Amino acid sequence: MLSYILIFLGIVSLWWHWRARDRMKVPNLTGKYIFITGCDTGFGNRAAKIFDKKGFRVFASCLTEAGAKELKAVTSKQLQTVLLDVRDSDSVKNVAAWVKAEVQSEGLWGLVNNAGIMGPSGPTDWLDIDHFREPIEVNLIGLINVTINMLPLIKKAKGRIVNVSSVGGRLAISGGGYFPSKFGVEGFNDSLRRDMKAFGVKVCCIRPGLFKTSLTNPAKILKEKEVIWNKLPLDIKKQYGDNFVQKDAVKKEKVSKICLNEDISPVVQCMEHALTSLYPHTHYVVGKDAKWFWNPLSRMPAVIQDFLLLRNRVELAVSHTK
């Protein structure tokens, strides 16, 4: 009995130590520079507003002038917006040079690689290479390019890099470029983390589940699928059957109602912890769906993953699996 009590007390002590360690903050961060990509809407927009209020000197990159103008109107004079298309190498280099001139010898404390798109999704035999190319260019190549150009400034400050991946970087649930791009982010994040350890730079990865943002707009996703469907050869349409797109949308809507996280603030809280904690987490899994379903499922054998994921697929008109 005594041994059980000692084991229990040891577990409680370790848990308490971990909780106390998790709350420890880096001192004197007020006025530090951070750069966030993808601030027009969603996670990046919310993060820019919150970090501005907390006293960071925020560089918020936006894709559109309208997005930059709207953000600037509701934040302090200390926050600076800049137009950036992460697919454009010249734009990335010019923005990095501008940031370098702003931060000077202090360097850049934080880089939050948040910019991302969903891109068209659908069965792989519906798609061509351009359907894959854009999300990979934005979500992976753009992220790498921004990181490489900002890295000297991060190393100077011994700062933080926060890469926004997805549970889709661990488990691919549909065809298209989004999931390969996020698997790539995970690989880049891991190698970068190990490379930067010797320089005192901490690299973190955030894996959100399904959150209500412009990326997950069901009407937009359905419209993109209908455009692709309408261009398919007749033989492929016959294989999938009449009204396949609509039937698939109904299935997806059921899953969305169960999994969708309405409040995006937990993702921003993870960004904040990664930037301010003395001991940031290597990975942050965010969202009830991610924590209780997608992340555990990603660690299970392929046969279990396939069984559960394929149960949510629409049955094809022509199937050779039976």
SERO-4910 file (N, C-alpha, C, O; in steps of 0.05 Angstrom, whole numbers):
BEGIN
 pado doro    nc1    nc2    nc3   cac1   cac2   cac3    cc1    cc2    cc3    oc1    oc2    oc3
  Met    A     17    -24      0      0      0      0     17     25      0     12     45    -14
  Leu    A     39     25     16     56     48     18     69     54     -9     72     77    -16
  Ser    A     76     33    -23     89     37    -49     70     51    -69     78     69    -84
  Tyr    A     44     44    -68     24     56    -85     21     86    -78     18    103    -96
  Ile    A     21     91    -52     18    119    -43     42    136    -53     39    158    -62
  Leu    A     66    124    -51     90    138    -60     90    143    -90     97    165    -99
  Ile    A     81    123   -105     79    127   -134     59    149   -141     64    165   -158
  Phe    A     36    149   -127     15    169   -132     26    197   -126     22    216   -141
  Leu    A     40    199   -103     51    225    -95     72    234   -115     75    258   -120
  Gly    A     88    215   -125    108    222   -145     96    232   -171    106    252   -182
  Ile    A     74    220   -179     60    229   -203     49    257   -199     51    274   -217
  Val    A     36    261   -176     25    288   -170     47    309   -169     43    331   -179
  Ser    A     70    302   -158     92    321   -156    103    328   -184    108    351   -189
  Leu    A    105    308   -201    114    313   -228     94    331   -243    102    349   -258
  Trp    A     69    325   -240     48    340   -253     49    369   -244     47    388   -260
  Trp    A     51    373   -217     52    400   -206     77    415   -216     75    439   -222
  His    A    100    401   -217    124    414   -227    121    422   -256    129    444   -264
  Trp    A    108    404   -273    104    411   -301     86    435   -304     91    452   -321
  Arg    A     64    436   -287     46    459   -289     60    485   -281     56    506   -294
  Ala    A     76    484   -260     91    508   -252    111    517   -273    113    541   -279
  Arg    A    124    498   -285    144    503   -306    130    515   -331    141    533   -344
  Asp    A    106    505   -336     91    514   -360     83    543   -358     78    556   -378
  Arg    A     80    553   -333     70    581   -329     93    601   -329     88    625   -329
  Met    A    118    592   -329    141    610   -327    144    626   -353    144    614   -375
  Lys    A    146    652   -351    147    670   -374    175    682   -378    190    685   -359
  Val    A    181    688   -403    206    702   -410    202    731   -400    182    744   -407
  Pro    A    221    742   -385    217    770   -375    224    790   -397    237    785   -416
  Asn    A    213    814   -392    220    838   -409    215    834   -439    232    839   -455
  Leu    A    191    825   -445    184    822   -473    169    846   -485    166    848   -510
  Thr    A    160    864   -468    146    888   -478    164    903   -498    187    910   -491
  Gly    A    153    909   -521    168    924   -541    184    907   -560    197    917   -578
  Lys    A    184    880   -555    198    862   -574    184    861   -601    159    864   -602
  Tyr    A    199    856   -621    188    855   -648    178    827   -656    192    807   -651
  Ile    A    154    825   -667    145    799   -678    133    804   -706    121    825   -711
  Phe    A    136    784   -723    126    786   -750    106    763   -755    112    740   -749
  Ile    A     81    770   -764     60    750   -768     51    751   -797     46    773   -808
  Thr    A     49    728   -810     39    727   -837      9    720   -837      0    707   -819
  Gly    A     -4    728   -858    -33    721   -861    -51    735   -842    -67    721   -828
  Cys    A    -50    761   -840    -65    776   -820    -91    789   -830   -103    804   -816
  Asp    A    -98    783   -855   -123    794   -866   -147    785   -849   -165    801   -843
  Thr    A   -148    759   -843   -171    747   -829   -160    725   -810   -136    720   -808
  Gly    A   -179    712   -796   -173    688   -781   -153    690   -759   -152    710   -745
  Phe    A   -137    669   -756   -118    667   -733    -99    691   -733    -94    703   -712
  Gly    A    -87    697   -756    -67    718   -758    -79    745   -751    -65    761   -737
  Asn    A   -103    751   -760   -116    776   -754   -120    779   -724   -115    800   -712
  Arg    A   -131    758   -712   -136    759   -683   -110    761   -667   -108    776   -648
  Ala    A    -89    746   -676    -64    747   -662    -51    775   -663    -41    785   -643
  Ala    A    -52    788   -687    -41    814   -689    -54    834   -670    -40    850   -657
  Lys    A    -80    833   -667    -94    851   -649    -87    846   -620    -82    865   -605
  Ile    A    -86    821   -612    -80    814   -585    -51    820   -577    -46    831   -556
  Phe    A    -32    813   -595     -4    818   -588      2    848   -588     20    857   -573
  Asp    A    -13    863   -604    -10    892   -604    -18    903   -577     -5    920   -565
  Lys    A    -41    893   -566    -51    902   -540    -32    894   -518    -30    908   -497
  Lys    A    -17    872   -521      1    863   -500     28    876   -501     45    870   -485
  Gly    A     32    895   -520     56    911   -519     78    902   -538     99    914   -539
  Phe    A     73    881   -554     92    874   -575     92    895   -597     72    908   -601
  Arg    A    114    897   -611    115    914   -635    111    896   -658    129    882   -667
  Val    A     87    896   -669     77    876   -688     81    886   -716     73    908   -724
  Phe    A     93    869   -733     93    872   -762     72    852   -772     76    828   -770
  Ala    A     50    862   -783     28    845   -792     28    845   -822     21    865   -835
  Ser    A     34    822   -835     33    821   -864      6    813   -873     -7    794   -862
  Cys    A     -4    826   -893    -30    821   -905    -27    817   -935     -9    828   -948
  Leu    A    -45    801   -946    -45    797   -975    -58    820   -990    -50    826  -1013
  Thr    A    -78    832   -978    -93    853   -992    -91    880   -977    -87    882   -953
  Glu    A    -94    901   -993    -95    928   -981   -119    932   -963   -117    945   -942
  Ala    A   -141    920   -971   -165    923   -954   -161    910   -927   -168    921   -906
  Gly    A   -148    886   -926   -143    873   -901   -124    889   -884   -128    891   -859
  Ala    A   -103    900   -896    -84    917   -881    -98    942   -869    -93    950   -847
  Lys    A   -114    954   -885   -128    979   -877   -147    973   -854   -147    989   -835
  Glu    A   -162    952   -856   -181    945   -834   -167    939   -808   -175    947   -787
  Leu    A   -144    924   -810   -129    917   -786   -117    942   -774   -117    946   -749
  Lys    A   -105    959   -790    -92    983   -780   -112   1002   -766   -105   1016   -747
  Ala    A   -137   1001   -775   -158   1019   -764   -165   1012   -735   -176   1028   -720
  Val    A   -160    987   -727   -169    978   -700   -146    971   -682   -150    958   -661
  Thr    A   -121    979   -689    -98    973   -673    -83    999   -667    -90   1020   -677
  Ser    A    -62    996   -651    -47   1020   -643    -28   1029   -665    -24   1015   -685
  Lys    A    -17   1053   -661      2   1064   -680     28   1048   -681     43   1049   -700
  Gln    A     32   1032   -660     57   1016   -658     56    993   -678     77    984   -688
  Leu    A     32    982   -684     30    960   -703     34    971   -731     23    991   -739
  Gln    A     50    956   -746     55    964   -774     45    941   -793     51    918   -788
  Thr    A     31    949   -813     22    929   -833     40    931   -858     52    951   -863
  Val    A     42    908   -872     58    907   -896     44    887   -915     35    866   -907
  Leu    A     44    894   -941     32    876   -960     53    854   -968     76    861   -974
  Leu    A     44    829   -967     62    807   -973     47    784   -985     27    774   -974
  Asp    A     57    775  -1008     47    750  -1021     70    731  -1017     91    733  -1030
  Val    A     67    711  -1000     89    693   -993     98    676  -1017    119    663  -1016
  Arg    A     82    676  -1039     89    661  -1063    110    677  -1080    123    666  -1098
  Asp    A    113    703  -1074    130    720  -1090    157    724  -1076    158    737  -1055
  Ser    A    178    712  -1086    204    712  -1073    215    741  -1071    227    747  -1050
  Asp    A    211    757  -1091    220    785  -1090    206    800  -1067    218    815  -1053
  Ser    A    180    795  -1065    164    808  -1044    175    799  -1016    177    816   -998
  Val    A    180    774  -1013    190    763   -988    217    776   -981    222    784   -958
  Lys    A    235    778  -1000    262    790   -995    259    819   -988    273    829   -970
  Asn    A    242    834  -1002    239    862   -997    227    867   -969    236    886   -955
  Val    A    208    851   -961    196    854   -934    217    847   -913    218    861   -892
  Ala    A    233    826   -917    253    819   -898    274    841   -895    283    847   -873
  Ala    A    281    854   -917    300    877   -916    288    900   -900    301    914   -885
  Trp    A    262    905   -904    248    926   -890    247    920   -860    252    938   -843
  Val    A    241    895   -853    241    887   -824    268    891   -812    271    900   -789
  Lys    A    289    883   -827    316    885   -817    323    914   -810    335    920   -790
  Ala    A    314    933   -828    319    961   -823    304    971   -798    314    989   -784
  Glu    A    281    960   -793    264    968   -771    276    958   -744    277    973   -725
  Val    A    283    933   -743    292    921   -717    321    927   -711    329    927   -688
  Gln    A    337    933   -732    365    939   -729    380    918   -712    377    894   -718
  Ser    A    395    926   -692    412    907   -677    396    890   -658    406    870   -648
  Glu    A    371    897   -653    355    882   -633    346    855   -644    344    836   -629
  Gly    A    343    853   -670    333    828   -682    303    824   -679    289    842   -669
  Leu    A    294    802   -688    265    795   -688    260    774   -668    270    751   -670
  Trp    A    244    780   -648    238    761   -627    221    738   -637    226    714   -630
  Gly    A    200    744   -652    182    723   -660    174    724   -689    169    745   -701
  Leu    A    172    700   -701    161    697   -728    138    677   -727    142    654   -718
  Val    A    114    686   -734     91    668   -734     83    663   -763     72    681   -777
  Asn    A     89    640   -773     82    632   -801     54    622   -801     49    598   -796
  Asn    A     35    640   -806      7    633   -804     -7    632   -832    -27    619   -835
  Ala    A      4    646   -852    -10    648   -878    -15    620   -889      3    603   -889
  Gly    A    -39    616   -899    -45    590   -911    -72    591   -925    -89    608   -920
  Ile    A    -75    572   -944   -100    569   -959   -108    539   -959    -91    522   -955
  Met    A   -133    534   -964   -142    507   -966   -137    496   -994   -127    474   -997
  Gly    A   -144    511  -1014   -142    502  -1041   -164    482  -1048   -178    472  -1030
  Pro    A   -168    476  -1073   -189    457  -1081   -183    429  -1069   -160    421  -1068
  Ser    A   -205    416  -1061   -202    389  -1051   -222    371  -1065   -242    380  -1075
  Gly    A   -215    345  -1066   -232    326  -1079   -217    300  -1084   -193    299  -1078
  Pro    A   -230    280  -1094   -216    255  -1101   -192    261  -1120   -194    278  -1137
  Thr    A   -170    247  -1116   -146    253  -1131   -149    251  -1161   -136    266  -1176
  Asp    A   -166    232  -1170   -170    229  -1199   -187    251  -1211   -192    251  -1235
  Trp    A   -196    270  -1195   -211    293  -1205   -191    316  -1211   -198    335  -1226
  Leu    A   -168    315  -1200   -150    339  -1198   -128    338  -1218   -120    317  -1228
  Asp    A   -117    362  -1225    -93    364  -1241    -71    377  -1223    -76    384  -1200
  Ile    A    -48    380  -1234    -25    389  -1218    -29    417  -1207    -19    423  -1185
  Asp    A    -43    434  -1221    -48    462  -1212    -65    462  -1186    -62    480  -1170
  His    A    -83    443  -1184    -99    441  -1159    -81    436  -1135    -87    444  -1112
  Phe    A    -59    422  -1139    -40    416  -1117    -20    439  -1113    -11    444  -1091
  Arg    A    -13    452  -1135      9    471  -1134      5    495  -1116     22    502  -1100
  Glu    A    -19    508  -1117    -23    533  -1102    -21    529  -1072     -7    544  -1059
  Pro    A    -36    510  -1060    -33    507  -1031     -4    499  -1023      5    507  -1001
  Ile    A     10    483  -1039     37    476  -1032     55    501  -1034     73    505  -1018
  Glu    A     51    518  -1054     66    543  -1057     62    561  -1034     81    574  -1024
  Val    A     37    564  -1025     31    582  -1003     38    570   -976     54    582   -960
  Asn    A     28    547   -970     30    535   -943     57    524   -936     65    525   -913
  Leu    A     72    515   -957     98    503   -951    121    519   -963    138    528   -947
  Ile    A    122    523   -989    144    538  -1001    145    566   -990    167    577   -984
  Gly    A    122    579   -989    121    607   -978    130    608   -949    145    626   -942
  Leu    A    121    589   -933    130    588   -905    160    585   -903    173    598   -887
  Ile    A    171    567   -919    200    562   -918    215    587   -927    235    595   -914
  Asn    A    205    600   -948    219    624   -958    219    646   -938    239    660   -934
  Val    A    196    651   -925    195    672   -905    214    666   -882    228    683   -873
  Thr    A    214    641   -874    231    633   -851    261    637   -858    276    648   -842
  Ile    A    269    628   -882    297    630   -890    306    660   -890    328    666   -881
  Asn    A    289    677   -900    296    705   -902    295    720   -875    310    739   -871
  Met    A    279    710   -856    278    723   -830    297    710   -810    301    721   -788
  Leu    A    308    687   -817    324    672   -798    348    687   -785    352    684   -761
  Pro    A    363    702   -801    385    717   -788    375    736   -766    389    740   -746
  Leu    A    352    748   -770    341    766   -750    331    751   -725    334    761   -703
  Ile    A    320    728   -729    311    711   -706    336    701   -691    335    702   -666
  Lys    A    356    693   -704    381    683   -691    393    705   -674    404    700   -653
  Lys    A    393    730   -685    405    752   -671    391    757   -644    403    764   -624
  Ala    A    364    753   -644    349    758   -619    346    733   -602    335    734   -580
  Lys    A    357    710   -612    352    684   -599    322    681   -593    314    675   -571
  Gly    A    307    685   -614    278    686   -611    263    661   -617    273    639   -612
  Arg    A    239    664   -627    220    641   -630    209    640   -659    204    661   -671
  Ile    A    205    616   -669    191    612   -694    167    594   -688    170    573   -677
  Val    A    143    603   -697    118    589   -692    106    582   -720     98    600   -734
  Asn    A    105    557   -726     94    548   -752     66    537   -748     63    518   -732
  Val    A     47    548   -762     19    538   -760     16    516   -780     15    521   -804
  Ser    A     14    492   -770      9    468   -787    -21    462   -785    -38    479   -789
  Ser    A    -27    437   -780    -55    428   -778    -55    399   -769    -35    385   -772
  Val    A    -77    390   -759    -80    361   -754    -78    346   -781    -72    323   -783
  Gly    A    -83    362   -803    -80    351   -830    -51    347   -838    -46    336   -859
  Gly    A    -33    356   -821     -5    350   -825      3    323   -813     26    314   -816
  Arg    A    -16    310   -800    -12    284   -788    -30    263   -800    -24    239   -799
  Leu    A    -52    272   -812    -73    253   -822    -86    266   -846   -100    286   -843
  Ala    A    -83    254   -869    -96    264   -893   -123    252   -897   -126    228   -898
  Ile    A   -144    269   -898   -171    259   -899   -185    264   -925   -208    255   -929
  Ser    A   -172    278   -944   -183    281   -971   -160    288   -990   -138    293   -982
  Gly    A   -167    287  -1016   -147    293  -1036   -143    323  -1040   -160    339  -1032
  Gly    A   -121    330  -1053   -115    358  -1057    -88    366  -1046    -75    349  -1033
  Gly    A    -80    391  -1050    -53    399  -1042    -51    407  -1013    -28    410  -1003
  Tyr    A    -74    411   -999    -72    421   -971    -57    402   -953    -39    410   -938
  Phe    A    -65    377   -954    -53    357   -935    -23    352   -941     -7    351   -923
  Pro    A    -15    348   -967     14    346   -972     29    370   -963     52    368   -953
  Ser    A     17    394   -966     31    418   -957     36    418   -927     57    426   -917
  Lys    A     16    409   -912     18    409   -883     36    387   -872     50    390   -852
  Phe    A     37    364   -886     56    343   -880     84    355   -884    103    349   -868
  Gly    A     88    371   -905    114    383   -910    121    403   -888    145    405   -881
  Val    A    102    419   -879    107    438   -857    117    423   -832    136    432   -819
  Glu    A    106    400   -826    114    384   -803    143    376   -806    159    377   -787
  Gly    A    151    366   -830    178    358   -835    198    381   -833    219    378   -820
  Phe    A    191    404   -845    208    427   -844    211    437   -815    233    444   -807
  Asn    A    189    437   -800    189    446   -773    208    429   -756    223    440   -740
  Asp    A    207    403   -759    224    385   -743    254    390   -749    270    392   -731
  Ser    A    261    392   -775    289    395   -782    299    423   -773    321    426   -763
  Leu    A    282    443   -776    289    471   -768    293    472   -737    312    484   -728
  Arg    A    275    459   -722    278    459   -693    305    448   -684    318    459   -666
  Arg    A    313    426   -697    339    414   -689    362    431   -698    382    433   -684
  Asp    A    360    443   -722    382    460   -732    386    485   -715    408    494   -711
  Met    A    364    496   -704    365    522   -690    371    518   -660    376    538   -646
  Lys    A    370    495   -650    374    490   -621    401    501   -611    402    513   -590
  Ala    A    422    498   -628    448    507   -620    450    538   -619    468    549   -606
  Phe    A    431    551   -632    432    581   -632    413    593   -612    410    618   -611
  Gly    A    400    577   -595    382    587   -575    355    596   -586    340    609   -572
  Val    A    349    588   -611    323    594   -623    304    570   -619    311    548   -625
  Lys    A    281    576   -609    261    555   -604    240    555   -626    231    576   -635
  Val    A    234    531   -636    216    528   -659    192    511   -650    196    489   -639
  Cys    A    168    521   -654    144    508   -644    125    503   -668    125    518   -688
  Cys    A    108    483   -665     88    477   -686     60    476   -673     56    462   -653
  Ile    A     42    490   -686     14    489   -676     -3    473   -696     -2    477   -720
  Arg    A    -19    454   -685    -35    437   -701    -65    441   -694    -76    427   -677
  Pro    A    -77    461   -707   -106    465   -702   -123    443   -714   -115    431   -735
  Gly    A   -146    438   -702   -166    421   -714   -183    437   -733   -173    456   -747
  Leu    A   -208    431   -735   -227    445   -753   -238    470   -739   -254    467   -720
  Phe    A   -229    493   -747   -239    519   -735   -254    535   -756   -250    532   -780
  Lys    A   -273    551   -746   -290    567   -764   -274    591   -773   -272    611   -759
  Thr    A   -262    589   -797   -248    611   -810   -256    611   -840   -271    595   -849
  Ser    A   -244    630   -854   -250    631   -883   -240    606   -898   -251    600   -919
  Leu    A   -220    592   -886   -210    568   -899   -231    545   -899   -231    528   -917
  Thr    A   -248    545   -879   -267    523   -875   -295    530   -884   -315    517   -876
  Asn    A   -298    552   -899   -325    560   -908   -337    538   -926   -327    534   -948
  Pro    A   -359    525   -917   -370    502   -932   -381    510   -959   -379    495   -979
  Ala    A   -392    534   -962   -403    543   -987   -381    547  -1008   -384    539  -1031
  Lys    A   -358    557   -999   -335    561  -1017   -324    534  -1026   -318    530  -1050
  Ile    A   -321    516  -1007   -310    489  -1013   -328    475  -1033   -319    462  -1052
  Leu    A   -355    477  -1028   -374    464  -1046   -373    475  -1075   -373    461  -1094
  Lys    A   -371    502  -1076   -370    515  -1102   -345    506  -1118   -346    501  -1142
  Glu    A   -322    504  -1104   -297    496  -1117   -300    467  -1127   -290    461  -1149
  Lys    A   -313    450  -1112   -316    422  -1121   -335    420  -1145   -330    404  -1163
  Glu    A   -356    437  -1145   -374    437  -1167   -361    446  -1193   -366    435  -1215
  Val    A   -343    465  -1191   -328    475  -1214   -311    452  -1226   -310    448  -1250
  Ile    A   -297    438  -1208   -281    415  -1217   -298    393  -1229   -291    382  -1250
  Trp    A   -320    387  -1215   -338    366  -1225   -349    371  -1253   -350    353  -1270
  Asn    A   -356    396  -1258   -367    403  -1284   -347    401  -1307   -355    399  -1330
  Lys    A   -322    400  -1300   -301    397  -1321   -291    368  -1324   -274    362  -1341
  Leu    A   -302    350  -1308   -292    322  -1309   -302    308  -1334   -323    314  -1344
  Pro    A   -286    289  -1344   -295    272  -1366   -320    256  -1358   -323    250  -1334
  Leu    A   -336    248  -1377   -361    234  -1371   -356    207  -1358   -372    199  -1341
  Asp    A   -335    193  -1365   -330    167  -1354   -324    168  -1324   -333    151  -1309
  Ile    A   -310    190  -1315   -305    193  -1286   -331    200  -1271   -336    190  -1249
  Lys    A   -347    217  -1284   -373    224  -1271   -390    199  -1267   -404    196  -1247
  Lys    A   -390    181  -1287   -406    156  -1285   -395    139  -1262   -411    125  -1249
  Gln    A   -369    138  -1258   -357    122  -1237   -367    132  -1209   -371    116  -1191
  Tyr    A   -370    158  -1206   -377    169  -1180   -407    171  -1177   -417    170  -1154
  Gly    A   -422    174  -1198   -451    174  -1196   -463    202  -1195   -450    221  -1189
  Asp    A   -489    203  -1202   -503    228  -1202   -505    240  -1174   -507    226  -1154
  Asn    A   -503    267  -1172   -506    281  -1147   -485    274  -1126   -489    277  -1102
  Phe    A   -462    264  -1136   -441    256  -1117   -431    280  -1100   -428    278  -1076
  Val    A   -428    303  -1113   -418    327  -1099   -437    335  -1077   -428    341  -1055
  Gln    A   -463    335  -1082   -483    343  -1063   -484    323  -1040   -486    330  -1016
  Lys    A   -483    297  -1046   -483    276  -1026   -459    278  -1007   -460    275   -983
  Asp    A   -436    283  -1020   -411    286  -1005   -412    311   -987   -402    310   -964
  Ala    A   -424    332   -996   -427    357   -980   -444    351   -955   -438    362   -934
  Val    A   -465    335   -958   -482    329   -935   -466    313   -914   -468    318   -890
  Lys    A   -450    294   -924   -433    278   -905   -413    296   -891   -410    294   -866
  Lys    A   -401    314   -906   -381    332   -894   -394    351   -874   -382    358   -853
  Glu    A   -418    360   -880   -432    378   -862   -438    365   -835   -436    378   -814
  Lys    A   -444    339   -835   -449    325   -810   -424    324   -793   -425    328   -769
  Val    A   -401    319   -806   -376    318   -791   -369    345   -781   -360    348   -758
  Ser    A   -374    366   -797   -367    393   -790   -383    402   -765   -372    415   -747
  Lys    A   -408    394   -763   -425    402   -740   -414    390   -715   -416    402   -693
  Ile    A   -403    366   -717   -391    352   -693   -364    364   -686   -358    368   -662
  Cys    A   -348    370   -706   -320    376   -701   -313    406   -700   -294    414   -688
  Leu    A   -330    423   -712   -323    451   -716   -320    466   -689   -338    464   -672
  Asn    A   -298    480   -686   -292    497   -663   -299    526   -671   -287    537   -689
  Glu    A   -319    537   -658   -328    564   -665   -308    586   -655   -304    606   -669
  Asp    A   -296    582   -632   -279    602   -620   -250    597   -628   -239    576   -623
  Ile    A   -238    616   -642   -211    613   -652   -190    622   -632   -166    619   -636
  Ser    A   -198    633   -609   -179    644   -589   -160    623   -578   -137    630   -572
  Pro    A   -167    597   -575   -147    578   -565   -122    576   -583   -100    571   -573
  Val    A   -126    579   -609   -102    578   -627    -84    601   -621    -59    598   -621
  Val    A    -95    625   -617    -79    649   -612    -66    646   -584    -43    656   -581
  Gln    A    -80    634   -565    -68    629   -539    -43    611   -541    -23    616   -527
  Cys    A    -44    592   -559    -21    575   -563      2    590   -576     25    587   -569
  Met    A     -5    608   -595     16    626   -606     29    642   -584     54    645   -583
  Glu    A     13    653   -567     23    670   -545     41    654   -527     63    663   -519
  His    A     33    630   -519     49    613   -502     76    607   -515     97    607   -502
  Ala    A     75    601   -541     99    594   -556    119    618   -557    143    614   -557
  Leu    A    108    642   -557    125    666   -559    134    676   -532    155    689   -530
  Thr    A    120    670   -511    126    682   -485    134    663   -463    146    671   -443
  Ser    A    129    637   -466    136    618   -445    166    613   -444    179    612   -465
  Leu    A    176    610   -420    204    603   -417    210    575   -428    232    569   -438
  Tyr    A    189    558   -427    191    530   -437    168    525   -456    149    511   -448
  Pro    A    169    535   -480    147    530   -499    145    501   -507    165    486   -505
  His    A    121    493   -515    117    465   -523    129    461   -552    129    480   -568
  Thr    A    137    437   -557    146    431   -584    123    431   -603    125    441   -626
  His    A    100    419   -594     76    418   -610     52    426   -593     51    420   -570
  Tyr    A     33    440   -606      8    448   -593    -14    436   -610    -18    443   -633
  Val    A    -30    418   -598    -53    407   -611    -78    422   -601    -83    422   -577
  Val    A    -92    436   -618   -113    455   -610   -140    447   -622   -143    441   -645
  Gly    A   -161    448   -605   -188    442   -613   -197    415   -602   -182    396   -601
  Lys    A   -222    415   -594   -233    390   -583   -232    367   -602   -226    344   -594
  Asp    A   -237    372   -627   -236    351   -647   -208    340   -651   -203    316   -654
  Ala    A   -188    359   -651   -160    351   -654   -151    334   -631   -137    314   -634
  Lys    A   -158    343   -607   -148    329   -583   -161    302   -578   -147    283   -570
  Trp    A   -186    300   -585   -201    276   -577   -206    256   -600   -213    234   -596
  Phe    A   -201    266   -625   -206    247   -647   -182    247   -667   -169    226   -670
  Trp    A   -177    270   -681   -157    269   -703   -129    262   -693   -116    245   -706
  Asn    A   -120    274   -672    -93    268   -662    -90    239   -653    -71    226   -661
  Pro    A   -109    229   -636   -106    200   -629   -108    182   -653    -94    162   -655
  Leu    A   -126    189   -672   -129    172   -696   -104    171   -712    -97    151   -724
  Ser    A    -89    194   -713    -65    195   -729    -43    176   -719    -25    170   -733
  Arg    A    -46    168   -694    -26    150   -682    -34    120   -683    -19    103   -674
  Met    A    -57    115   -694    -67     88   -695    -58     74   -721    -49     88   -740
  Pro    A    -60     47   -722    -52     33   -747    -69     42   -770    -92     51   -767
  Ala    A    -58     40   -794    -71     49   -819    -98     35   -823   -117     48   -833
  Val    A   -100     10   -815   -125     -4   -819   -148      8   -803   -171      8   -813
  Ile    A   -142     19   -780   -163     32   -763   -169     59   -775   -193     67   -777
  Gln    A   -148     74   -783   -153    100   -796   -171     97   -820   -190    112   -823
  Asp    A   -164     78   -837   -179     75   -862   -208     67   -857   -227     76   -870
  Phe    A   -212     49   -837   -239     40   -831   -256     63   -822   -279     66   -831
  Leu    A   -246     80   -804   -262    102   -793   -266    124   -814   -288    135   -816
  Leu    A   -245    131   -829   -248    153   -848   -265    145   -872   -280    162   -883
  Leu    A   -263    120   -881   -278    112   -905   -308    108   -899   -324    108   -917
  Arg    A   -314    106   -874   -343    104   -866   -358    130   -872   -382    130   -874
  Asn    A   -342    151   -875   -355    177   -880   -355    184   -910   -362    206   -918
  Arg    A   -346    165   -927   -346    170   -955   -372    162   -968   -385    143   -959
  Val    A   -379    176   -990   -403    169  -1005   -396    144  -1022   -375    143  -1034
  Glu    A   -415    126  -1023   -410    102  -1040   -411    109  -1069   -429    122  -1079
  Leu    A   -391     99  -1084   -390    105  -1112   -409     88  -1128   -418     66  -1120
  Ala    A   -417     98  -1152   -435     83  -1170   -421     58  -1180   -434     37  -1183
  Val    A   -395     61  -1185   -379     38  -1194   -357     33  -1174   -340     50  -1170
  Ser    A   -358     10  -1160   -338      4  -1140   -327    -24  -1144   -342    -42  -1149
  His    A   -301    -27  -1142   -288    -53  -1145   -278    -64  -1119   -262    -83  -1118
  Thr    A   -287    -52  -1097   -277    -61  -1070   -292    -85  -1060   -283    -98  -1041
  Lys    A   -316    -90  -1071   -332   -112  -1060   -325   -138  -1073   -337   -159  -1067
***
